[in-house]
C-alpha cells in the first residue's frame, strides 16, 4: 500500500507540474490570457469622435455585440473575451499610439479596427514590429499584404472595377466620361490610379476623365457639383465617389439641391452605405448607386438573423441607432472577422499570433450576404460576392447587379505596372516555405 500511495503522490505532483507548465506556456504566448479569470483581452480600434465617427462608431458596437454573443456561448476555448475599446478620434498618428498601447500595455490577443487606409498605414508598422494581429473590415485600395493583417473588406477587383464595368455596360447606362471624386488620401488616390489605368485599357481618353479631391471633413460641394454638371455636358457621364466620412452628407445634399439626378449623372459610391445615408433626405438620390459586398436589403435567413440580432442589441444597449437599426457592409465584415478569429484560435488551440495566423487560411463563415465567405489560404483576404445597389427613397438599396458567387481578392491590381511580379502572399510567410 505504501508503494501505491507513493506512486499516487508522484503522479499528482507530475500532473500539477504539467498543469502549471501549460498555464505558463499560454501566459507566455499571450500575456492577455488570464488563466485565473479565464479571460482574453481583445482590442477595438475605431474613431468614436471626429470626421470618421459617423462610419466607425457602429463598427465598435458590432464588435461588442459579437463578443457578447461569443461569451454567452462559452467564449473562445473557454476564455471570455474582455474588450479593450480605445478612441483614436480620426487622428491618424493617434491610431499608431493607441495600437501600441493595446499591444504593449493591454496585451490584447487581436485588434479589430481602422476604417481609412491612412489609419491602417499608420498602425501597420506597429503591428509588424510587435507581431500583433489586426483585422481590417473596410474596402480599400489594395497594394498591400502583411502577415499581421487580415483584410475582411473588399480589394479593388471586389468593388471598384465591377462597379465601373457595370456603369460602362448598356445595363448600367453606358457611361463614356468619368468624374473620379474622392477625399484626399491614399485610398481614393490609389483606387483612382487603378481606375484610370482600367478606363484607359477600355479606350477612355484622358480628356474624358476628371479627377477631383477634397480634404477630410469638407462640407462645401456647391462648386464641385456645378463642375460635374458642366463636365457632363460633353457626353454620358458617371461619378465614382471615394468620399469618406461625414463629408458624404453635404455632398449628397448638394446633389439634391442642384437637381443632379441619377438619370442624368449616376454616382456610384464605395464608402456610402445605409449608415451614411441616415442623415440625408434620400428622395432626390433615388437611383444613385453603391457597390459593396453586402446590403441590409438582402433577403436570406443569415441576414434576417443578423438584422434581428443587431436590432435587439441596439435596443438593449440603448444605442442612438436603436430607433432605426441599420446594418451595412463594414459591420458584416467586422462580424465575419471576429468569428473567423474565434474559429482559428480554436483550430490552433492557442491565442499565439503566429499559430492563429496559420489557422486563418481557409476559414469559412456563412455570412449575412447569404454566401459563404472564405479567408484565402495565402493572401489574407476574403473571397466575397459583389453587389451593386440603387438608393431607394427609404435609404435602403435595391440590388441591380451581383456576381454569381464569391470573388477571390486581388491585392495587387493588374492595372498597376510591375504588380504581376509581386507575390500573392505575405513575404515572411513565403520565406518560411
Secondary structure, DSSP 8 states (H G I E B T S, - for coil): -HHHHHHHHHHHHHHHHHHHHHHHHHHHH-TT-BTTTTEEEEEEE--SSSTTHHHHHHHHHHHHHHHHHHHHTT-BTTBEEEEEEE--TT-HHHHHHHHHIIIIIS--S-EEE--SHHHHHHHHHHHHHHT--EEE-S--------TTEEE-S--GGGTHHHHHHHHHSTTTT---EEEEEEESSHHHHHHHHHHHHHHHHTT--GGGEEEEEE-TT----HHHHHHHHHHGGGSSEEEEEE--TTHHHHHHHHHHHTT--TTTSEEEESS--TTGGGGS-GGGGTT-EEEES--TT--SHHHHHHHHHHHHHHHHTT-GGGGG----HHHHHHHHHHHHHHHHHHHHTS--HHHHHHHHTT-EEE-TTSSEEEE-TTTSBEEB--EEEEE-TTS-EEEEEE-SS-B---SS-TTSTTGGGS-SS-HHHHHH-
